[in-house]
Amino acid sequence: MGSYSGEMSASGGTWHDARMPVHGAALFGLLAGTSYLTRDAFATIWRWLFDLAGMPFAWFAFDILGFAALGAFAWSFAVKRKSPFALYALALLPMSVIVAALTVDSNPAFLGAAVKMIVPLYAGWCLAGLDLPARPRARRFFIAICLATIAGIALDAVTDFPWTGLAVDQFGVSKTVDKVWSIDSVTRVGGFAGESTAAAAIALFAWLMVHRKLAPVSAVSLGLLVAAACFVATSRTALGIAVLATGWIAAEAWLMAGLRSTAAHRSLAMGSFVLVLVPLALVASASALSFAEISSSLTSFEQRIEASWQYPFALLADRSPVSLATGCGLGCLNFPARYSDWANLLQPVDNFYILNFAMFGIFFVPVLAGLVLTAVKEGDRTKLLLIAAVNLYTFFLEGFSPSFTLFTIGYATSGMHLLRIGRSVSGQRAQRRFGDFKPAA
């Protein structure tokens, strides 16, 4: 459960010396990640303060570091290192924006929101070869945010915050910060994040980032607090993952030493990619299967398949059949599309990979192949557990919001950009190469 110096990462080795300064692309990724986490964890507070100050668009100031990280990623991994997956991921970005403009809408607000949505992924990828939680300041920051999020959820359950009912208008789309009601009239509270799913995701992934750098008792205790917060926030997906992850951590610490191995974590991460195929298979066989006939308890699951997972493909077949192959473009079927002509067509697409196939079509396949290869080559047990967690999380949710969730996906799979076709390079060498791109003094 301690640090694991000398273990191998996707690159062949992870840079573990926390005394060395972070620089280059890794520095930009780290700054962007902390910026996204700071904004997401206290989203309603920021919006409230910016509204009081008459500066609602200051909300977007947090994204500046994200775009700087995108530039650093392009320079370090595409230009300098010529990473094949980095080159492909960067080429896919403008191509998907053009497809979105041609298929959905050319409204600058829509296209800008779509690009802003995806940038946290590239920021997370900037941290390839870096063991982020091994750095004491980063670790303390993640723990503090996790505890603050848990406290925010607890407070929101028993009191009303001053910003409750705040309405925010951006580019003609209004959003109200308030408590909402879920199944059986249970109040869904969002704490300082303002939204229950976001708050639960922040607590969950901030904890998973640092759990291996904590003593087993501390890691399990914090995991139980995260699970309790997810229960109060009624985020069942995050609750389930928190319980499973806490059980795994407890088992590897005290019951089954074999679970501590890199091989066990790699098997868990690789096995989690089966969850990518399950929704696609269920969508393809939906007409032949009736889960409601098998069991009445599966009725809601059948409704998820028909109303959520099947919907993107049915919509594209009706409005733009060629998009079944090319995709409908970046942000075409989630929140950026609220600023487009497709706003009235939006329905929740509760699966990260289905949404990516809808946006990028067959061009998402190479990216998916890279994600799988990362799990095969990765040796950082924290990243491997994160891969398994995000695959389970995104089986039920889209994963693009809050921004920190997408940043976590990027960090967990960042080793993809250290891979070569047929070989890989060392993480230590990768970190030295990051120095080729130095921030201005």
C-alpha positions in Angstrom: 0.0 0.0 0.0 3.1 2.3 0.1 4.9 4.0 -2.8 6.1 1.7 -5.5 9.4 3.1 -6.8 11.0 0.9 -9.4 7.7 -0.4 -10.8 7.1 0.0 -14.5 4.5 2.2 -16.1 3.0 2.2 -19.6 6.2 3.9 -20.8 8.4 1.3 -19.2 9.0 3.3 -16.0 7.2 6.0 -13.9 9.1 9.0 -12.7 8.9 8.7 -8.9 11.3 11.3 -7.5 8.9 13.8 -5.8 11.8 16.1 -5.1 12.3 16.9 -8.7 10.3 19.9 -10.0 7.5 19.4 -12.5 8.1 21.2 -15.7 7.1 21.4 -19.3 3.9 19.7 -20.4 3.5 18.0 -17.0 3.5 21.3 -15.3 0.8 22.7 -17.6 -1.3 19.5 -17.1 -0.9 19.7 -13.3 -1.9 23.4 -13.2 -4.9 22.8 -15.4 -6.0 19.8 -13.4 -5.9 21.6 -10.1 -7.7 24.5 -11.7 -10.5 22.3 -13.0 -10.8 20.6 -9.6 -10.9 23.9 -7.7 -13.6 25.1 -10.0 -15.7 21.9 -10.1 -15.5 21.3 -6.3 -16.8 24.8 -5.5 -18.7 25.5 -8.7 -21.8 27.1 -7.1 -19.7 29.3 -4.8 -17.7 30.6 -7.8 -20.8 31.2 -9.8 -22.5 33.0 -6.9 -19.4 35.2 -6.3 -19.0 36.0 -9.9 -22.7 36.9 -10.2 -22.4 39.2 -7.2 -19.4 40.9 -8.7 -21.2 41.3 -12.1 -18.6 39.1 -13.8 -20.3 35.9 -14.8 -17.9 35.2 -17.6 -15.0 35.0 -15.2 -16.1 31.4 -14.8 -14.2 30.7 -18.1 -10.9 32.0 -16.7 -10.3 28.5 -15.2 -10.2 27.2 -18.8 -7.2 29.3 -19.8 -4.8 26.8 -18.2 -6.6 24.0 -19.9 -5.9 25.5 -23.3 -2.3 26.2 -22.3 -2.0 22.5 -21.4 -3.5 21.5 -24.8 -0.7 23.6 -26.5 1.9 22.0 -24.3 0.6 18.6 -25.1 0.7 19.3 -28.8 4.3 20.6 -28.6 5.8 17.9 -26.3 4.0 14.8 -27.5 3.1 15.5 -31.1 5.9 17.9 -32.4 8.8 16.8 -30.2 8.1 13.1 -29.5 5.9 12.4 -32.5 3.8 10.0 -30.5 1.4 8.3 -32.9 -1.6 8.4 -30.6 -0.9 12.1 -29.7 -0.8 13.0 -33.4 -4.0 11.1 -34.1 -5.8 12.6 -31.1 -4.8 16.1 -32.1 -5.8 15.6 -35.7 -9.2 14.3 -34.5 -10.0 17.5 -32.6 -10.3 19.9 -35.6 -11.8 17.3 -37.8 -14.6 16.6 -35.3 -15.2 20.3 -34.9 -15.6 20.6 -38.7 -18.0 17.7 -38.7 -20.0 19.2 -35.9 -20.3 22.5 -37.8 -21.4 20.8 -41.0 -23.8 18.3 -39.3 -25.3 20.2 -36.3 -24.7 23.9 -36.2 -21.9 26.4 -37.0 -22.9 28.6 -34.0 -19.6 29.7 -32.4 -21.0 29.3 -28.9 -21.7 25.6 -29.6 -18.4 24.9 -31.3 -16.5 26.8 -28.5 -18.3 24.9 -25.8 -17.5 21.6 -27.5 -13.8 22.3 -27.7 -13.8 23.6 -24.1 -15.5 20.3 -23.0 -12.8 18.0 -24.4 -9.7 20.0 -23.3 -9.5 18.5 -19.8 -8.8 15.1 -21.4 -5.7 16.5 -23.1 -4.7 18.2 -19.8 -4.7 14.8 -18.1 -2.7 13.3 -20.9 0.0 15.8 -20.3 0.9 13.9 -17.1 2.1 10.8 -18.9 4.9 9.2 -17.0 4.2 11.3 -13.8 3.1 9.7 -10.5 1.0 12.6 -9.5 -0.1 11.5 -6.0 3.5 10.9 -5.1 4.0 14.6 -4.9 3.2 15.8 -1.4 1.5 19.1 -2.3 -0.7 17.5 -5.0 -1.6 14.7 -2.5 -2.5 17.1 0.2 -4.6 19.1 -2.3 -6.6 16.1 -3.4 -7.3 15.0 0.2 -8.4 18.5 1.1 -10.7 18.8 -1.9 -12.1 15.3 -1.1 -12.8 16.2 2.5 -14.3 19.6 1.6 -16.6 18.0 -0.9 -17.8 15.4 1.7 -18.4 18.3 4.1 -20.3 20.3 1.5 -22.6 17.4 0.8 -23.3 16.9 4.5 -24.0 20.6 5.1 -26.3 20.8 2.0 -28.3 17.9 3.4 -29.2 19.8 6.5 -29.3 23.5 5.4 -29.8 25.8 2.5 -26.8 27.7 1.1 -27.1 31.4 0.3 -26.7 30.6 -3.4 -29.7 28.1 -3.5 -32.0 29.1 -6.4 -29.3 31.1 -8.2 -30.0 31.3 -12.0 -27.1 31.5 -14.3 -27.5 32.6 -18.0 -24.9 31.8 -20.6 -25.4 32.5 -24.3 -29.1 32.4 -23.8 -29.2 29.1 -21.9 -30.3 29.3 -18.2 -29.4 27.0 -15.4 -30.7 27.1 -11.8 -28.6 26.0 -8.8 -31.0 24.1 -6.6 -31.8 20.9 -4.9 -33.6 18.4 -7.1 -35.8 15.4 -6.4 -34.9 11.8 -7.4 -36.6 8.5 -7.1 -39.0 8.1 -4.2 -38.9 11.8 -3.4 -35.3 11.6 -2.0 -33.6 15.0 -2.1 -30.4 15.1 -4.3 -28.0 17.5 -2.8 -24.9 18.8 -4.6 -22.9 20.4 -1.8 -20.5 23.1 -2.9 -20.4 21.6 -6.4 -24.1 22.4 -6.8 -24.9 19.1 -8.6 -25.1 15.7 -6.9 -23.5 13.6 -9.6 -20.6 16.1 -9.9 -20.0 16.3 -6.2 -20.0 12.5 -5.8 -17.6 12.1 -8.8 -15.2 14.7 -7.3 -15.1 13.0 -3.9 -14.7 9.6 -5.5 -11.9 10.3 -8.0 -10.0 12.6 -5.7 -9.9 9.8 -3.2 -8.8 7.2 -5.7 -6.0 9.4 -6.9 -4.3 9.4 -3.5 -5.5 6.2 -1.8 -2.3 4.2 -2.4 -0.2 6.9 -0.8 -2.2 6.6 2.4 -1.9 4.0 5.2 -4.5 1.2 4.6 -6.6 2.3 7.6 -6.7 5.9 6.3 -7.4 4.8 2.8 -10.3 2.6 3.8 -11.7 5.1 6.3 -11.7 7.9 3.7 -13.3 5.5 1.2 -16.1 4.8 3.7 -16.6 8.6 4.1 -16.8 8.9 0.3 -19.3 6.1 0.1 -21.4 7.8 2.7 -21.3 11.1 0.9 -22.3 9.4 -2.4 -25.2 7.8 -0.5 -26.4 11.2 0.8 -26.0 12.7 -2.7 -28.0 9.7 -4.1 -25.3 9.0 -6.7 -25.8 5.3 -7.0 -23.1 4.8 -9.6 -20.4 6.6 -7.5 -21.7 4.8 -4.4 -21.3 1.4 -6.0 -17.8 2.2 -7.2 -16.7 3.6 -3.8 -18.0 0.5 -2.0 -16.2 -1.9 -4.5 -13.0 0.1 -4.4 -13.0 0.2 -0.6 -13.5 -3.5 -0.5 -10.6 -4.1 -3.0 -8.3 -1.8 -1.0 -9.2 -3.6 2.3 -8.8 -7.0 0.7 -5.4 -6.3 -0.7 -4.2 -4.7 2.6 -5.4 -7.4 5.0 -6.9 -10.4 3.3 -5.4 -11.2 -0.1 -1.8 -10.0 -0.6 -1.9 -11.2 -4.2 -4.3 -8.4 -5.0 -1.5 -5.9 -4.4 0.4 -7.0 -7.5 0.6 -5.1 -10.6 -0.6 -8.1 -12.5 -3.8 -8.2 -10.4 -4.4 -4.5 -11.0 -3.7 -4.9 -14.7 -6.1 -7.8 -15.0 -8.8 -5.7 -13.3 -8.2 -2.8 -15.7 -8.1 -4.9 -18.8 -11.2 -6.8 -17.8 -13.1 -3.6 -17.3 -12.9 -2.9 -21.0 -15.5 -5.7 -21.5 -17.9 -3.0 -20.3 -17.3 -1.1 -23.5 -18.7 -4.0 -25.6 -21.7 -4.8 -23.4 -23.8 -1.6 -24.3 -23.0 -2.0 -28.0 -24.0 -5.6 -27.9 -27.2 -4.8 -26.0 -28.1 -2.0 -28.5 -27.5 -4.4 -31.4 -29.7 -7.1 -29.9 -32.3 -4.9 -28.2 -35.0 -5.8 -30.7 -34.5 -9.5 -29.9 -34.3 -9.3 -26.2 -36.9 -8.2 -23.6 -35.4 -7.7 -20.2 -38.8 -6.9 -18.7 -40.0 -10.4 -19.6 -37.0 -11.9 -17.8 -37.6 -9.9 -14.7 -39.6 -6.9 -13.8 -36.6 -5.5 -11.9 -34.8 -5.2 -15.2 -37.5 -2.9 -16.7 -35.5 0.3 -15.9 -32.4 -1.3 -17.5 -34.3 -2.0 -20.7 -35.6 1.6 -20.7 -31.9 2.8 -20.4 -31.0 0.7 -23.4 -33.9 2.1 -25.5 -34.1 5.7 -24.3 -30.4 6.4 -23.7 -28.0 3.9 -25.4 -30.0 3.3 -28.6 -31.1 6.9 -29.0 -27.9 8.4 -30.6 -27.9 5.8 -33.3 -31.6 6.1 -34.0 -31.3 9.9 -34.2 -28.3 9.8 -36.5 -30.0 7.2 -38.8 -33.0 9.6 -39.1 -31.2 12.9 -39.4 -27.8 12.2 -40.9 -27.2 8.5 -41.9 -23.6 9.2 -42.9 -22.9 10.2 -39.4 -23.3 6.6 -38.3 -19.9 6.2 -39.8 -18.3 9.6 -39.5 -19.9 10.7 -36.2 -21.9 13.8 -35.8 -19.0 15.8 -34.4 -17.6 17.0 -31.1 -20.3 17.9 -28.5 -23.2 17.0 -30.9 -25.2 14.9 -28.4 -24.3 16.3 -24.9 -24.4 19.7 -23.1 -22.6 21.8 -25.8 -25.4 21.1 -28.2 -27.7 23.2 -25.9 -26.3 26.1 -27.9 -27.1 24.6 -31.3 -30.1 23.7 -33.5 -30.1 20.3 -32.0 -31.0 21.6 -28.5 -34.5 20.2 -28.6 -33.3 16.8 -29.7 -31.0 16.2 -26.7 -31.6 13.2 -24.4 -29.2 11.9 -21.8 -26.7 9.4 -23.3 -25.6 7.6 -20.2 -22.4 5.9 -21.5 -19.1 7.5 -22.2 -18.1 5.1 -25.1 -21.4 5.2 -26.8 -21.3 9.0 -26.8 -17.8 8.9 -28.2 -18.8 6.6 -31.0 -21.7 8.9 -31.7 -19.5 11.9 -31.9 -16.5 10.4 -33.7 -17.9 7.4 -35.5 -15.3 4.8 -36.7 -12.6 7.4 -36.1 -12.9 6.6 -32.3 -11.7 3.0 -32.8 -7.9 3.9 -32.9 -8.3 5.9 -29.7 -10.1 3.0 -28.0 -7.3 0.7 -29.2 -4.8 3.0 -27.5 -6.8 3.0 -24.3 -6.8 -0.8 -24.2 -3.0 -0.9 -25.0 -2.4 1.5 -22.1 -4.0 -1.0 -19.7 -1.9 -3.8 -21.1 1.4 -1.9 -20.7 0.7 0.2 -17.6 2.4 -0.7 -14.4 1.2 2.1 -12.1 -1.3 0.5 -9.9 -3.1 3.7 -9.1 -3.7 4.4 -12.8 -4.8 0.8 -13.4 -7.3 1.0 -10.6 -8.5 4.4 -12.0 -8.9 2.8 -15.4 -11.2 0.1 -14.0 -13.1 2.7 -11.9 -13.7 5.1 -14.8 -14.8 2.3 -17.1 -17.4 1.2 -14.5 -18.4 4.8 -13.9 -18.8 5.6 -17.5 -20.8 2.5 -18.1 -23.7 4.3 -16.5 -22.7 8.0 -17.1 -21.4 10.1 -19.9 -18.2 11.1 -18.0 -17.7 14.5 -19.7 -18.9 16.5 -16.7 -17.5 17.7 -14.4 -14.3 18.6 -16.1 -12.3 16.8 -13.4 -13.8 13.5 -14.4 -12.5 13.9 -17.9 -9.1 15.0 -16.5 -9.0 11.8 -14.4 -9.7 9.7 -17.5 -6.9 11.5 -19.3 -4.5 11.0 -16.4 -5.4 7.3 -16.0 -4.8 6.6 -19.7 -1.9 9.1 -20.2 0.6 6.3 -20.8 -1.0 5.9 -24.2 1.1 8.8 -25.5 4.4 7.2 -24.4 3.7 4.1 -26.5 5.4 3.5 -29.8 4.2 1.2 -32.5 6.0 -2.0 -31.5 8.0 -0.5 -28.6 7.8 2.0 -25.7 10.2 4.4 -24.1 11.1 4.9 -20.5 9.1 7.2 -18.3 12.3 8.8 -17.0 13.3 9.5 -20.6 9.8 10.8 -21.3 10.1 13.2 -18.3 13.4 14.5 -19.6 11.9 15.1 -23.0 9.1 17.1 -21.3 11.8 19.6 -20.5 12.1 20.4 -24.2 9.1 22.6 -23.6 9.8 25.1 -20.8 7.3 27.6 -19.5 8.2 31.2 -19.8 10.0 32.6 -16.8 
